[in-house]
Amino acid sequence: TCELDILAMVPWWGLALGVLGVVVAEFLLGAMGLRFGQKGLMAVWLPLCLAPSLLGNSVSAARKGGTSLLAGLGRGILWLVQCLSPTAWTALGAVVLLVLLAWSLHCYCRAEAKL
């Protein structure tokens, strides 16, 4: 069993937002599967699975002062993060989330019912 108390590290509202994000992401991926088929869904799903590793490694390489393409990507990410305040990033994320949710609803409403 795991003895780690997640609420000691993340506030309750952060955990609730994380759960909401996962639900909306699943809703969006389902809509993409309806709209573009399995190949279109995989074209989005695969990069989303690889992005955390790539982003983490690129930021680590940038902080170590590397000169590789990966380090250059990390420097760009660090610069982009510093462009906006945390409040602005939260607002931007909320707007993007609402747009994606509206697009998902649109796709589900236009989907054909097949038996």
C-alpha positions as CSV (number, residue, x, y, z in Angstrom):
1,T,0.0,0.0,0.0
2,C,1.0,3.6,-0.5
3,E,1.2,5.8,2.6
4,L,1.6,9.0,0.6
5,D,-1.0,11.7,1.6
6,I,-1.7,13.5,-1.7
7,L,-3.7,16.3,0.2
8,A,-0.5,17.2,2.1
9,M,1.2,18.2,-1.2
10,V,-1.8,19.4,-3.3
11,P,-4.6,21.5,-2.0
12,W,-8.1,20.0,-2.4
13,W,-9.1,22.5,-5.1
14,G,-6.0,21.5,-7.1
15,L,-6.9,17.8,-6.9
16,A,-10.5,18.7,-8.0
17,L,-9.2,20.7,-10.9
18,G,-6.9,17.8,-11.9
19,V,-9.9,15.4,-11.9
20,L,-12.0,17.8,-13.9
21,G,-9.1,18.2,-16.4
22,V,-8.9,14.4,-16.8
23,V,-12.7,14.2,-17.4
24,V,-12.6,17.0,-20.0
25,A,-9.6,15.4,-21.7
26,E,-11.4,12.1,-22.0
27,F,-14.5,13.9,-23.3
28,L,-12.3,15.7,-25.9
29,L,-10.5,12.6,-27.0
30,G,-13.8,10.8,-27.4
31,A,-15.0,13.7,-29.6
32,M,-11.8,13.6,-31.6
33,G,-12.4,9.9,-32.2
34,L,-15.9,10.6,-33.4
35,R,-14.8,13.4,-35.7
36,F,-11.5,12.2,-37.1
37,G,-11.6,8.4,-36.6
38,Q,-9.0,6.3,-34.9
39,K,-6.1,7.5,-37.0
40,G,-6.8,11.1,-36.2
41,L,-7.2,10.2,-32.5
42,M,-3.9,8.4,-32.4
43,A,-2.2,11.4,-34.2
44,V,-3.1,13.5,-31.2
45,W,-2.9,10.9,-28.4
46,L,0.6,9.7,-29.1
47,P,2.3,13.1,-28.9
48,L,0.3,13.8,-25.7
49,C,1.8,10.7,-24.2
50,L,5.4,11.6,-25.3
51,A,5.2,15.3,-24.4
52,P,5.8,15.0,-20.6
53,S,9.1,13.1,-21.1
54,L,10.2,15.4,-23.9
55,L,9.4,18.6,-22.0
56,G,10.9,17.4,-18.7
57,N,14.2,16.4,-20.5
58,S,14.4,19.6,-22.5
59,V,14.0,21.8,-19.4
60,S,16.6,19.8,-17.5
61,A,19.0,20.1,-20.4
62,A,18.4,23.9,-20.6
63,R,19.0,24.3,-16.8
64,K,22.3,22.4,-17.2
65,G,23.4,24.9,-19.9
66,G,23.4,22.4,-22.8
67,T,23.7,23.6,-26.4
68,S,21.7,20.8,-28.0
69,L,18.4,21.2,-29.8
70,L,16.7,19.7,-26.8
71,A,18.3,22.3,-24.5
72,G,17.2,25.1,-27.0
73,L,13.6,23.8,-26.7
74,G,13.9,23.9,-22.9
75,R,15.1,27.5,-23.0
76,G,12.1,28.4,-25.2
77,I,9.8,26.7,-22.7
78,L,11.3,28.4,-19.7
79,W,11.1,31.8,-21.5
80,L,7.4,31.1,-22.4
81,V,6.6,30.2,-18.9
82,Q,8.1,33.5,-17.6
83,C,6.1,35.6,-20.1
84,L,2.9,35.5,-18.1
85,S,2.0,35.5,-14.5
86,P,0.5,32.4,-12.9
87,T,-2.9,34.1,-12.8
88,A,-2.7,34.9,-16.5
89,W,-1.7,31.2,-17.3
90,T,-4.7,30.1,-15.2
91,A,-7.0,32.4,-17.2
92,L,-5.6,31.3,-20.5
93,G,-5.9,27.6,-19.5
94,A,-9.5,28.2,-18.5
95,V,-10.3,29.8,-21.8
96,V,-8.6,27.0,-23.8
97,L,-10.5,24.4,-21.7
98,L,-13.8,26.1,-22.4
99,V,-13.2,26.3,-26.1
100,L,-12.2,22.6,-26.3
101,L,-15.2,21.6,-24.2
102,A,-17.5,23.6,-26.5
103,W,-15.9,22.0,-29.6
104,S,-16.3,18.5,-28.0
105,L,-20.0,19.2,-27.3
106,H,-20.4,20.3,-30.9
107,C,-18.8,17.1,-32.2
108,Y,-21.0,14.9,-29.9
109,C,-24.2,16.7,-31.0
110,R,-23.3,16.2,-34.7
111,A,-22.4,12.6,-34.3
112,E,-24.5,10.0,-36.0
113,A,-26.3,7.4,-33.9
114,K,-25.3,3.9,-35.2
115,L,-26.8,0.6,-34.1
